[in-house]
Amino acid sequence: MHNVLLPRRRFLALGAASLGGTLLAGCDRLSGAPDFQEFLASAEWLTYRIQRLLGGGHALAREFTASDVSPVFKVNGTGMPEGEEYAALRVGNFADWRLRVDGLVAKPLDLSLADLRNLPQRTQITRHDCVEGWSAIGKWQGVPLASVLARAALLPAARFAVFHCADVLEQTLDGTGQYYESIDLIDAFHPQTILAHSLDDAPLTIGHGAPLRLRVERQLGYKHAKYVMRIEITDRLDSFGRGKGGYWEDRGYEWYAGI
């Protein structure tokens, strides 16, 4: 008998199909159960654990060559953040912009664009996969998030990095319209997770997230937060937004969007 190693995506698809069959077989009964939503959330957690086991903490997303770069990289999400603060920063070409790094850190940071460009840089050509069904390949340059977090000296309780952004997608009564995202420290310290300031050898445009955006290459596009203003290190996510770990996650998307 030969051992066969299934490709990760096929393995996950088979698991999802089995789970789907189970749910369909008893959908009426399950839909009335009070813990059904909790069960669905546990399925997402299972996907997270499986991908971590199969991919490990250091598996790399595919990188491409310069000839593969897409002639047009579509703008997703917000194209121009509203608000006087961002408008003032934009008029000043972001000279007064600062990235705040705080929370569960021993050394809080306030970094300008010049500070970030003076840190060790990484350039990578990767594919952006949007949940809307399109993809594009771009050349990104920025500072590895790991380098920034190392300078901030994380405290032992740290588990997640939360990215607070300048854009507001909607005004809500519960105050959750401000865009934010989060990743765990495994992805935060991954070598391809960078704070990008440039796309295709030019500073980020407003539509692509100027002055700084997250690139977390092993996850879907909505995890790549634009207009990053602050990185808060925390041990839990339930105190942010509606408690699911991100703007879109609060509205039904998966928190772990691994690909």
C-alpha angles and dihedrals in degrees: 000000000000125000111235122198111208118217110256097247093048091048091051092045091053090049092049091049092052091048091047092053091052092050094048092050092061104018096133093052094042095048089062095050114106093222097049094108089048088053092053089050089052089055089057089050089051090054089051092051093046093051091048091051095046099038101032124206097290107040108132129229113236115275124207139204129259090258089061095059112122115246089224125032107199119230111237129195118351116019097186123012116227125225138081096258095059092041091056092049091049093050089052091050087246094291089137096042117117132186110224117207113188145127117084094014133115094215115037113207137212109191130184123208088258090054091052093047089052091059122085109291135215128202120197136169108214142156121256111212114197122204086228089071105259131106137192136184119230140172110238129191127188147108120297109253088225090065092054094046091048090057090050091053105223118231119238094256093059115122109150141033115219118200115210112200138198098235127092113200096185141355111242134182091237091053097242100126095100110102118244139155137189141201134183123253092258090066092035091061095039110122093236095051104100141163098237123209097167138049123192093352095307133094113270115274120229091256092053095051110276132221096018138353136178121249112195099169101193094061137066122275100263089066090062097090117208130208092028112195104163139015114207119192113213145163095225141028104206094090094062124083108319092339103260099105104256146030095262093036088058086058099049107284120126117264093216106052099173121171 
